Each structure stands twice: as structure tokens, then as C-alpha cells.
Amino acid sequence: MQTFLYNLNTQQREGPIREGRYLVDGQPGPLPSYLVELEIVVVVPDPPYNPATQTLEHRSYPDLANNKWYEENYVRDLTEEEIQQRLAKPPNSCTPRQLRLALIQSGISLSAVQGFIDGITDPIQKEIAIVEWEYALEILKEHPLVQAIAANLNLTEQEIDNIFTLAVTL
């Protein structure tokens, strides 16, 4: 059994955790009125919980009537904001191959993309777009060319997210 002295005034542990009781010359020693000896009780096992909507947290608390100190884990429901943070975020990038395959599988013709690029009237911007589309090693969802192509194809943000989510699986 592990015990420690608990200060009733400060509501904090006093001194180290020790094995057995607080003894003076083999006998329970007199303690000042503001100290009590508490036995540490660890509650096991952890309660069941759903990690998608709940979390396991730790708490410690005194049971002064029984001279016990409880250490336990308990279940706390997540807030809506915490649940949203745990949800998988759509990817921000993929390879050109992955994007092209995802576009095709989403019913978007690569010729529609090429048609948009071919329709750029500024010759410098058109050459830049061709280089980006044909030679990029990574396609970023927020890249201006990707956003312009998506706007031209009337894609919503959700549809763009869906395409990139599909792309990284290919």
C-alpha cells in the first residue's frame, strides 16, 4: 500500500509517497491537525469509451471520510469543435498522376483541363500554365492554376476536396 500526507489547508500532498503507513518508532505518529494520511487507490481498468466522440482523462481526488486518495481515468464527451478537429482533413496535395486519374474517375475529361490551358490568352501565362500542368512534381490544391481550372469547371470547394481525397488513394 502506498500513502502520503495530505494538507487539509492547502489541499495538496505533503512530502513523498511512501510504502506503508506514516510511522514514528514503528507506531502511527501524531500528526498536526491539518495533515491526514491518505492511502492511494488506483482505479483500474479504464472505462469503455468511443474515441470518435469521447476522450479519456485523468483525475485525482481525496475521499477524506475514508482516508483514501483516488487516481482514475474517466470519460469526457468531446465538444463539437474537438470532434471536428479529429476528423480527417482533406489532403492539400497529390502527384500529377494521382490528380489526372482522380479527375477521370470523377467524370472530368483531361481535355477540358487542356482546353482551359489552351484558352489562356497571355502567351507567358499560358506557357507557365503548361509547365505547371505537365512538369510539376506535386499538385497543390491551393495553387492558382488549380483554383482557376476548378473555377472554369464550376467545381465547389467540396468537389475539389473530394477529388484530392480520391487522388491520394490512387
C-alpha positions, 0 to 999 in steps of 0.5 A, a space after each residue: 500500500 502506498 500513502 502520503 500526507 495530505 494538507 487539509 489547508 492547502 489541499 495538496 500532498 505533503 512530502 513523498 509517497 511512501 510504502 506503508 503507513 506514516 510511522 514514528 518508532 514503528 507506531 502511527 505518529 501524531 500528526 498536526 491537525 491539518 495533515 491526514 494520511 491518505 492511502 492511494 487507490 488506483 482505479 483500474 481498468 479504464 472505462 469503455 469509451 468511443 474515441 470518435 466522440 469521447 476522450 479519456 482523462 485523468 483525475 485525482 481526488 481525496 475521499 477524506 471520510 475514508 482516508 483514501 486518495 483516488 487516481 482514475 481515468 474517466 470519460 469526457 464527451 468531446 465538444 463539437 469543435 474537438 470532434 471536428 478537429 479529429 476528423 480527417 482533413 482533406 489532403 492539400 496535395 497529390 502527384 500529377 498522376 494521382 490528380 489526372 486519374 482522380 479527375 477521370 474517375 470523377 467524370 472530368 475529361 483531361 481535355 477540358 483541363 487542356 482546353 482551359 490551358 489552351 484558352 489562356 490568352 497571355 502567351 507567358 501565362 499560358 506557357 507557365 500554365 503548361 509547365 505547371 500542368 505537365 512538369 510539376 512534381 506535386 499538385 497543390 490544391 491551393 495553387 492558382 492554376 488549380 483554383 482557376 481550372 476548378 473555377 472554369 469547371 464550376 467545381 465547389 470547394 467540396 468537389 475539389 476536396 473530394 477529388 484530392 481525397 480520391 487522388 491520394 488513394 490512387 
